[in-house]
Amino acid sequence: MMQEMNTDLVDNQDRAVELQQLGFVTSGIVHDFNNLLTTILGEAGMALREMPPDCVGRDRVERVEKTAKYAARLVGSLMAYVSGRETFQETVDLNLLITDTVSLLHTTYERIDFQLYLAHHLPSFRAREGHIQQVAMNLLINAAQAIRNNQGIVRVRTGDTFLSTAQSVAGDNQLRPGRYVFLQVSDNGPGIREELLDHIFDPFFTARFQGRGLGLATVVSILSQYGGGIVVENLQDTGTSFTVYIPYNSQSLCVG
């Protein structure tokens, strides 16, 4: 018994060392990537200042700058996570964030019709904007990839709701009763086989089932930090729907 305990202790110590080394390596990579993004943003900004408003190709440079800014926010979130720093929270306008995120994807997924149904006077909430944009981006990309090479529709809805009782969500978590902003992303793809729905949020799910699961484990982790969660269901006709819930308080500012 004592020998087994000592073996487990050594194994745990080895894993701790490996994780610490991985953290150092990741921190260095993230720092270098951030420097590359700084160069891209600088060059794009200089190009835009030198280009007249009606210059051919200006819209493409603007998209490069916008995408690089989005990547920089994600890198900032990752740097904060790796370093263990407290992340700065800000007031998030979900409708504006969704509009900006969809505009980034239009060029990549030209055959997808992104339809937005954004609630008026949607309450804001406190979070790190880069985290919430990462959630939205992962859900939108998953929906677009589920449609594969076909023309399809991705419907995006926002709104707010009150949960009178606790609700089960992915990751064996539960939402407490209260007020929530929600984001729903639905597609008209082939849907998910019922026996796979319980595994869709498992890490490395896409290694086994192509077209679904990219980043969904990360989505669950991010939402858990804010007391939120996500549920998935197959639609009656065709496709799949993911609904994200993020809590807010009654004093939250309504935007839009």
C-alpha distance (Angstrom), angle and dihedral (degrees) to the residues before:
residue distance angle dihedral
M1 . . .
M2 3.81 . .
Q3 3.81 90.5 .
E4 3.82 90.7 52.6
M5 3.82 90.8 49.9
N6 3.81 90.9 50.4
T7 3.82 90.5 49.0
D8 3.83 91.1 51.0
L9 3.81 90.3 48.3
V10 3.80 92.0 52.1
D11 3.82 91.0 47.1
N12 3.81 91.1 51.1
Q13 3.80 91.1 48.6
D14 3.81 90.6 49.8
R15 3.81 91.0 50.7
A16 3.80 90.5 48.6
V17 3.81 90.8 53.0
E18 3.81 91.1 47.3
L19 3.81 91.4 50.6
Q20 3.80 90.9 48.4
Q21 3.81 91.0 50.9
L22 3.80 90.1 47.1
G23 3.79 88.9 52.1
F24 3.82 91.1 53.6
V25 3.81 92.1 48.9
T26 3.81 92.6 46.0
S27 3.79 91.7 48.3
G28 3.80 90.8 54.0
I29 3.80 93.5 47.8
V30 3.80 92.2 47.8
H31 3.81 90.9 49.2
D32 3.82 91.9 51.3
F33 3.80 91.7 45.9
N34 3.80 89.8 51.1
N35 3.81 89.5 54.1
L36 3.82 90.1 52.4
L37 3.80 90.7 50.9
T38 3.79 90.2 50.2
T39 3.81 89.1 56.0
I40 3.82 92.3 47.5
L41 3.80 92.0 49.5
G42 3.79 91.7 47.0
E43 3.80 94.0 50.5
A44 3.81 92.9 44.3
G45 3.79 91.0 49.6
M46 3.81 92.4 50.3
A47 3.81 91.0 48.0
L48 3.81 91.7 51.9
R49 3.80 92.0 49.5
E50 3.81 90.0 53.7
M51 3.82 95.6 44.6
P52 3.82 119.9 84.4
P53 3.84 115.5 -125.2
D54 3.82 92.3 -105.9
C55 3.82 95.8 46.2
V56 3.80 115.7 134.2
G57 3.79 109.7 -110.5
R58 3.81 95.8 21.0
D59 3.80 91.0 118.0
R60 3.81 89.9 57.1
V61 3.80 92.3 52.4
E62 3.80 89.0 48.5
R63 3.81 89.5 54.2
V64 3.81 90.1 49.9
E65 3.80 89.8 53.0
K66 3.81 92.8 45.6
T67 3.80 93.1 49.1
A68 3.81 92.0 46.9
K69 3.81 90.0 52.1
Y70 3.79 89.4 52.2
A71 3.81 90.5 49.8
A72 3.81 89.8 48.8
R73 3.80 90.6 55.6
L74 3.80 90.4 51.5
V75 3.80 90.6 48.9
G76 3.80 89.4 50.1
S77 3.79 90.2 54.1
L78 3.81 91.3 48.1
M79 3.82 92.5 48.3
A80 3.80 90.2 51.7
Y81 3.81 90.9 49.3
V82 3.82 94.8 47.9
S83 3.80 93.1 46.9
G84 3.81 93.0 45.6
R85 3.82 92.4 -125.6
E86 3.78 121.7 153.0
T87 3.78 107.3 -100.7
F88 3.79 118.1 -124.5
Q89 3.77 112.6 -117.5
E90 3.78 123.7 -149.8
T91 3.77 138.8 179.9
V92 3.81 107.8 -81.0
D93 3.81 123.2 -151.2
L94 3.80 99.8 -158.2
N95 3.82 95.6 -167.8
L96 3.81 92.7 53.6
L97 3.79 91.1 45.1
I98 3.82 91.5 52.1
T99 3.80 92.6 47.9
D100 3.81 91.4 51.5
T101 3.81 93.4 45.6
V102 3.81 94.1 50.0
S103 3.81 90.5 49.9
L104 3.82 88.8 57.6
L105 3.81 91.1 55.5
H106 3.80 100.0 46.3
T107 3.81 94.3 86.6
T108 3.81 94.9 46.5
Y109 3.81 94.6 45.7
E110 3.79 102.6 35.5
R111 3.82 93.2 156.1
I112 3.80 92.9 56.5
D113 3.80 120.1 91.5
F114 3.81 105.8 -145.4
Q115 3.81 106.8 -158.9
L116 3.81 116.0 -166.1
Y117 3.80 123.4 -155.2
L118 3.80 102.3 177.5
A119 3.80 120.2 179.6
H120 3.80 118.0 -122.8
H121 3.81 118.2 -120.7
L122 3.79 92.1 14.4
P123 3.83 112.4 -177.8
S124 3.78 116.1 -113.7
F125 3.80 123.6 -133.9
R126 3.79 140.0 -161.4
A127 3.80 118.6 -100.1
R128 3.78 142.3 113.2
E129 3.81 103.0 -75.7
G130 3.80 92.7 -145.1
H131 3.80 89.7 58.8
I132 3.79 93.8 52.2
Q133 3.79 92.6 44.9
Q134 3.80 88.8 52.0
V135 3.82 89.1 53.7
A136 3.81 91.7 49.8
M137 3.81 93.5 44.9
N138 3.81 93.0 50.5
L139 3.81 92.9 50.0
L140 3.81 93.8 46.5
I141 3.81 93.6 47.6
N142 3.81 91.0 48.0
A143 3.80 90.8 51.2
A144 3.81 92.4 48.1
Q145 3.82 92.8 46.8
A146 3.80 91.7 48.7
I147 3.80 88.7 62.4
R148 3.82 86.8 53.4
N149 3.81 114.5 -170.9
N150 3.79 96.1 -18.5
Q151 3.76 128.0 100.5
G152 3.76 107.3 -101.0
I153 3.76 148.7 156.3
V154 3.78 129.3 -108.2
R155 3.80 113.0 -169.2
V156 3.79 118.4 -159.0
R157 3.80 120.4 -166.0
T158 3.79 132.1 179.4
G159 3.78 130.2 -171.4
D160 3.78 144.7 126.7
T161 3.77 130.9 -102.2
F162 3.79 142.8 175.4
L163 3.79 120.4 -125.1
S164 3.79 110.3 -152.9
T165 3.80 93.0 -173.0
A166 3.80 135.9 28.6
Q167 3.81 114.8 -80.6
S168 3.80 127.5 -153.8
V169 3.81 115.9 -124.9
A170 3.80 137.2 175.5
G171 3.78 120.1 -60.3
D172 3.82 93.8 39.9
N173 3.80 88.1 -76.2
Q174 3.78 130.5 136.6
L175 3.78 131.6 -145.2
R176 3.78 114.9 -132.4
P177 3.80 119.3 -128.8
G178 3.80 110.0 -87.6
R179 3.79 146.2 84.1
Y180 3.79 120.3 -38.5
V181 3.77 139.1 179.5
F182 3.79 110.2 -139.7
L183 3.80 135.6 -155.4
Q184 3.79 117.6 -164.2
V185 3.82 122.5 -168.5
S186 3.83 116.5 -172.6
D187 3.80 131.0 176.7
N188 3.80 136.7 -172.2
G189 3.79 94.5 -132.2
P190 3.81 126.0 125.2
G191 3.80 94.4 -75.6
I192 3.80 127.9 -132.8
R193 3.79 125.0 -71.8
E194 3.80 109.4 -107.8
E195 3.80 93.4 -122.3
L196 3.82 89.5 57.9
L197 3.81 98.3 50.3
D198 3.81 92.2 86.7
H199 3.83 90.4 54.8
I200 3.81 100.9 43.0
F201 3.83 91.5 100.2
D202 3.81 95.2 47.1
P203 3.83 115.3 117.3
F204 3.83 113.2 -100.8
F205 3.81 91.4 16.0
T206 3.83 90.3 142.5
A207 3.81 90.6 59.6
R208 3.80 85.8 73.4
F209 3.80 104.4 27.7
Q210 3.78 116.0 37.6
G211 3.77 119.6 -141.8
R212 3.80 100.2 26.1
G213 3.77 138.3 70.0
L214 3.81 102.0 34.9
G215 3.79 106.9 156.0
L216 3.81 95.2 -15.7
A217 3.82 93.0 125.2
T218 3.80 86.6 55.5
V219 3.81 89.9 50.3
V220 3.81 90.7 56.0
S221 3.82 91.1 48.3
I222 3.82 93.6 49.7
L223 3.80 94.9 46.8
S224 3.81 91.4 48.5
Q225 3.81 89.0 60.5
Y226 3.80 89.8 62.5
G227 3.80 98.5 39.9
G228 3.80 91.2 -103.2
G229 3.77 134.7 119.9
I230 3.78 148.0 -173.1
V231 3.81 135.9 -122.9
V232 3.81 129.6 -166.8
E233 3.79 131.0 -157.0
N234 3.78 138.4 169.2
L235 3.79 114.1 -115.4
Q236 3.80 119.7 -121.0
D237 3.80 96.4 -115.8
T238 3.79 105.4 27.3
G239 3.77 140.2 -39.5
T240 3.78 136.6 34.2
S241 3.79 135.9 -84.5
F242 3.82 127.2 -149.1
T243 3.81 118.5 -167.7
V244 3.80 122.4 -166.4
Y245 3.81 122.1 -161.4
I246 3.82 122.7 -160.1
P247 3.82 120.5 179.5
Y248 3.79 123.8 -125.2
N249 3.79 133.5 174.1
S250 3.80 127.9 -116.7
Q251 3.82 91.5 -107.3
S252 3.82 92.6 60.4
L253 3.79 116.3 127.2
C254 3.80 115.3 -107.7
V255 3.81 113.4 -132.9
G256 3.78 133.6 -170.8
